[in-house]
Amino acid sequence: MKTDQHVFLFEEGSANMKEILGGKGANLAEMTRIGLPVPPGFTISTAACMDYYASGQQISSRLKEEVLRALKKIEVKTKKKFGDPSEPLLVSVRSGAVVSMPGMMDTILNLGLNDQTAEGLAKATNNRRFALDCYRRFIQMFADVVLKIDHYNFEEILEKVKEQKGVREDIELDEEALEQVIAAFKNLVAKKAGSPFPQDPEKQLIMAIQSVFDSWNNQRAVVYRKIHKIPDNLGTAVNIQAMVFGNWGEDSGTGVAFTRNPSTGEPVLYGEFLRNAQGEDVVAGIRTPQPIESLKEAFPEVDKQFKKICNLLEGHYRDMQDVEFTIERGRLFILQTRAGKRTAAAAIRIAVDLVKEGVINEEEALLRIKPEQIDQLLHKQIDPSCQLDVIAVGLSASPGAASGEVCFDADLAEKKAKQGKKVILVRPETTPDDIHGIVAAEGLLTSRGGMTSHAAVVARGMGKPCVCGCESLRIDLKAGEFVLENGDKVTEGEVISIDGGTGRVFRGSAPLIAPQLSEEFKTFLSWADKVRRLKVLTNADTPEDARRAREFGAEGIGLCRTEHMFMAQDRLPVVQEMILAGSPSERNQALAKLLPMQYEDFYAILKEMQGLPVTIRLLDPPLHEFLPHLEDLTVEVALLKERGEDPHVISEKEKLLQKVRSLSETNPMLGHRGCRLGLVYPEIYRMQARGIFLAAADLIKEGIEPLVEIMVPLVGHVNELSPLRRVIEEVAAEVSEEKNCKFSYRIGTMIELPRACVTADQIAVDADFFSFGTNDLTQTTFGFSRDDAEGKFLPFYLQQKILTANPFVVLDQEGVGSLIRQAVELGRGRKGSLKVGICGEHGGEASSIAFSNAIGLDYVRCSPFRVPAARLAAAQAAVNNKDQSK
Amino acid sequence: MKTDQHVFLFEEGSANMKEILGGKGANLAEMTRIGLPVPPGFTISTAACMDYYASGQQISSRLKEEVLRALKKIEVKTKKKFGDPSEPLLVSVRSGAVVSMPGMMDTILNLGLNDQTAEGLAKATNNRRFALDCYRRFIQMFADVVLKIDHYNFEEILEKVKEQKGVREDIELDEEALEQVIAAFKNLVAKKAGSPFPQDPEKQLIMAIQSVFDSWNNQRAVVYRKIHKIPDNLGTAVNIQAMVFGNWGEDSGTGVAFTRNPSTGEPVLYGEFLRNAQGEDVVAGIRTPQPIESLKEAFPEVDKQFKKICNLLEGHYRDMQDVEFTIERGRLFILQTRAGKRTAAAAIRIAVDLVKEGVINEEEALLRIKPEQIDQLLHKQIDPSCQLDVIAVGLSASPGAASGEVCFDADLAEKKAKQGKKVILVRPETTPDDIHGIVAAEGLLTSRGGMTSHAAVVARGMGKPCVCGCESLRIDLKAGEFVLENGDKVTEGEVISIDGGTGRVFRGSAPLIAPQLSEEFKTFLSWADKVRRLKVLTNADTPEDARRAREFGAEGIGLCRTEHMFMAQDRLPVVQEMILAGSPSERNQALAKLLPMQYEDFYAILKEMQGLPVTIRLLDPPLHEFLPHLEDLTVEVALLKERGEDPHVISEKEKLLQKVRSLSETNPMLGHRGCRLGLVYPEIYRMQARGIFLAAADLIKEGIEPLVEIMVPLVGHVNELSPLRRVIEEVAAEVSEEKNCKFSYRIGTMIELPRACVTADQIAVDADFFSFGTNDLTQTTFGFSRDDAEGKFLPFYLQQKILTANPFVVLDQEGVGSLIRQAVELGRGRKGSLKVGICGEHGGEASSIAFSNAIGLDYVRCSPFRVPAARLAAAQAAVNNKDQSK
């Protein structure tokens, strides 16, 4: 639209004129257009700005005329006159580019004040102190923005006067002091600018407009545009709006209101107002505001109008609004409206209500909630109003919050828990030996280890809060205390609180807020389930986990880790026996003891999940994880020798040490684990497969439908998968014959190595499904050991913006994602029926779920507590994808 | 060619009739065709075999007629008659498929013998024992192959007779005993087969032919064809050839000769012969053969003919031949000819001579030598004839051989070396503290650690022999001995020998063969240089390495590792000071001490390599590699405490322990190393860059041309490279200004992470070159820690054929290669001028070099000693590529 018009009254514009009016101008126009009582004003177009530059930075006389003509209309509307000494019209002047450039350009308030109009304002508002304060602020702002006089000079004057008067705060300055300040300011301006402070309001206005135009090309703005790739030829608009004052007298006031309760979502007005006051007064907290309900009594007409406006706003913006208003001499003005911030619970209630009210549809409602907000609803949280001191911060390893007595020992933790006490288990790091203590504890705190440490993994699996790798703590187990960075100590039995969602540790018992699962929540998620294409599976290693996951809406178990079953206290000795076996027959004896235990595990889980698929991953971690630590054992042996203990005892320990050493690895993450174990010790996988199939057969006989999927971990070459597939098929055939029972099952593999991705076509031949292990795939693709990276260089990388997000939390779509894409294309190219999904922790993260949806995966897998959030994220991905493909 | 003819005399065929005659038949025909005196014979075609199957496994009367007609012609040629009781024609019957199926099908010798012809043979050869032995062997072979009587039955009879006669060896059986054996054999056949042993030679022949046809479909053959994807409908040919006997009398004999000396390549006949003997006699070693030179005296005519034939053979097969011959009653027969095995030195001499003689061209000569053979020529080797016992086998970590006194301590090793003694340093593993001992030692032997262990890397860098990870050794440093698997001990000071090329360890001093670098060798490599396209660079960390590499023909240094410079004994304390620095200023002090040292390093190397590029990799390994081992230190602290030592000493040690612990990593390979160090501690890279540029500036002033390339390691994201590029450029500008000297340089990166490969287009923006670090890329792509894999599951993988080759030795083209391809395409797509090469250990391996050539890399990098082999491999790749693209 090419037009000669360069100045647009608010009522002449609308939301879709952003290119001409800039973002702010278009918004003001839109509010005016829909009939809100916005303080009147006008916008100088971006085209005028570009004309200004084209004509050598000159405000044309034509533009000046247009501005003054528009100003006249404002005068009519406000019934005030610009420069009127008795009741002056004052205006604000603000920049407003097409693309928002926050903080890059300038604002001037109260323009139009001079020695005379200031006195007029004083009289009109019956508040001379206020008028003088406005005036001195205006001088300072104008001098800074327009005359480029460093505001430091003004601060200096202000400080000096305050010192003279013996006061500390600006607000304490009386009228006389302010007069003194204004005089000094004007002197300063005259000296620095070489001419007196302009008293002519029209001159002030033109200078301000020119200054806003100039700010388009100030250094900050140019750099900002370069970084954000914003074209230089857009120009900025200038918004000129009448000032209104809520402190004009007792018939005036100001307030803020939400159109619904932002805490609960209840559809009632929520807010507060203050009579004869400005917005600043509300913020400063000098006077206590009244609840919005009392507006009805104070200003019955305004109240009616305001309620109508709130309805109008919700209808127009189709969301709960946060509205700022001012009443000037009985007249209501809306200063700003925007979508209101709200709690997760309120967000859901509002979205569901808006759908019921016919304001938005279900898909829109789904897009209104961030999946992370859902998380908030499922875990206990520390009351945000809590005033406890944070004494340390570690890694946020498992969400939720907990309080309890500090306990350094798993046995003691168990004992105390039995006595009904709440405990937080605090350890340098945890091992399988600590499992009973972890079960007993409310939460875990460790000083070592990262997001995949034993403590973190076990805690997430159990849904317990955990803060890991809190390296600033020095734990002294002998003394029964831990020392903080500042030297303070926390001793055994003291109460601490941890927030696994933020990694914070508090001294004392923090008030916890319970999770809220409303009817609206269920309704909302049912809408999500209607539109999403991705299935949402979960991980579960126990029947309890499985039950909870079903409750949260999981459509199956995408990852059932068998190693945690091995770590149970009663099993670990048998597992160690199996590992330390001197001969195959000894190993088989130990495996024979493990078989009934594994059978029980699988029987219970498959029963719990009947009718839904259960993907069981065969043993994955290196065997040394089940043995004592090398370092501890080395010290033990050295000490036994030093003390001259029984040679037989020493020799036994040395034998164990030798075995542990022979199994220990330089880089265990890249060592003898996963299918590499299954290939070298097929008897282990054979035993596991046997346990699974025996359980399946028995369930079928009971009339229950087990959907078994067996997953072989860490395959990088099809030749690793093929022989293991044959082993599993053999066991299935054996069990089927023994039990005289037919069952179906699937065999698939984790794709968690780059080599598996680029040779996925070959691997697909022997796989019924691919499950992307994005944790390990991220580690190998980046060459990052998560445990090491998160404790060492990753925080630095994020701080320096070398990486924009932690790739272990947000899937790296460029790198890791590229490999996943290749694998999906190669795999499906070879076998169209291949089932493909993500089973790393990314399966619970929204942007990663969107990516999974976009590249056509069948499912995502996440921890039980993340299932609802993942259902929502999957729904959002489906809606957004549909929109894109329109 | 469809023909009715099913039987072809040797003289009717040729080498290109393989499909009809099978491989062996075509060869026999070819030898006959070029005029060699091959014992006459004929071949039954593969078509006849398929006809046999088509007609329900019946030998047609037509085929029988054709065979007998051909047999008549053989009788004429040999002047013997099939079944003649006085001087019988005997034949061999052998299968011969189109595609060689070694050992899959059967052979029958001496067919035509029966009770009468055996006596005839006895008279004719004047050796009744020989004739009877032939007969009993024939019965056994025929019964086994044709009649399917288990040969175990025959062995039993033989054993019984030997027992009766009181002898141990077959050869000790006299005529009477053999008669007894033959009678028993015939009885057995009659009993088992249900009919007597066939006495009619024609019947024998037809049965044998049928049996060869049948063997095409025996189980072994069917499985073999399935595995090797050989079609089932090819059929096998049958070769029937007259037997000749070198033991017919004093006018007969047998021998073997090479047409050139297989040890030196000298162009003279080389071999031996035995009068009145069969080939078996030569092999059995009962009589000592005469040198081939004496053939002239014994059989002047035959000698002339044989020499002519040797010339003919070399001309025809265009290579040195290994010829088997027999003289029967003054008549020369050639039984077999094939390319002769030869030493590496001989191979080169022969190839160069053949080019000079005009037999082959240079490119053919290049293809005749395996690059591995070149390796043999450059390292000392253990004399292959050496009879020492192998006492252990470890990893072949660094090629070459050495002998010396066992020494368990670096200081002692240095001391002994100064005394002029040769030592082998034996350690569980080596650390930077051992460097002076490694320098002093002839070779290294460790019981722990893999191909990338400190010992292995340092040894390869120095070109010293090294056997690593020899886990069967138990080293007892205190006792000053190591214990072998069998319990034997080797004590300090005893002499052992190691072969780093095979990983073998010997007791005693092994005789070593010095490397041989002949004129022919230089000529040969100059031909390689003419045709290859790939440049061959090397790694060198010292001026000495650099000089040697130039001598071997390296065209630059593709990898100059700076960490080894840090490990030198005089620098390590300063490096530790830098690492342990409590503040940036302390760190800078330590770096200031390192700067002049680094300057010297770079000055000397750049000077040595003037005019050739030197790629310097900035510091790569994690800092804890320069500190004491965590495990050792933990034990030390525990013991100090146990002993109640001075608390101050304990506290200092504990501080060090804490630092070492805080730097220690779960997976150091994936930890805080490479550019991650450079980003967190830019002052380290800044110091290194400064050292490099100062050296470059000084050299330019001396009129020497330094070609500096700086390589940033372990980049996975362009955002890691960009800031470091800026740091390096800043330092360059600073130095350029300070020194008032302009210099050019390149900045590039190692591509050694999968993420770098798939985002290579982005990384290319800030890189002048890519250097594929295929060692680490293989580790991350496979998810294999080399140190762990090679000691644990990789040997199992290779043995089970899960992998066909060790991917750390032979580049995995399917997986790792696919990522490299992507990176090259993406990188060059963004920046056409990008220089790209391989700098892992694969750069010295032939098939990996061929791959590098095929995908268009610019260079390969290998260790100095491998440069000549790599030049050859690169040349072969170029020749083969040219052939393919024809």
Interface residues (C-beta under 8 A of the other chain):
Chain A: E471 L630 E631 T634 V635 A638 L639 E642 R643 S662 E665 T666 N667 P668 M669 L670 G671 H672 R676 L679 V680 L714 G716 H717 N719 E720 P723 E752 L753 P754 R755 V758 T759 Q762 D776 Q779 T780 T781 F782 G783 F784 S785 D787 D788 A789 K792 F793 F796 Y797 Q800 K801 I802 L803 D812 E814 G815 V816 S818 L819
Chain B: E471 L630 E631 T634 V635 A638 L639 E642 R643 S662 E665 T666 N667 P668 M669 L670 G671 H672 R676 L679 V680 L714 G716 H717 N719 E720 P723 E752 L753 P754 R755 V758 T759 Q762 D776 Q779 T780 T781 F782 G783 F784 S785 D787 D788 A789 K792 F793 F796 Y797 Q800 K801 I802 L803 D812 E814 G815 V816 S818 L819
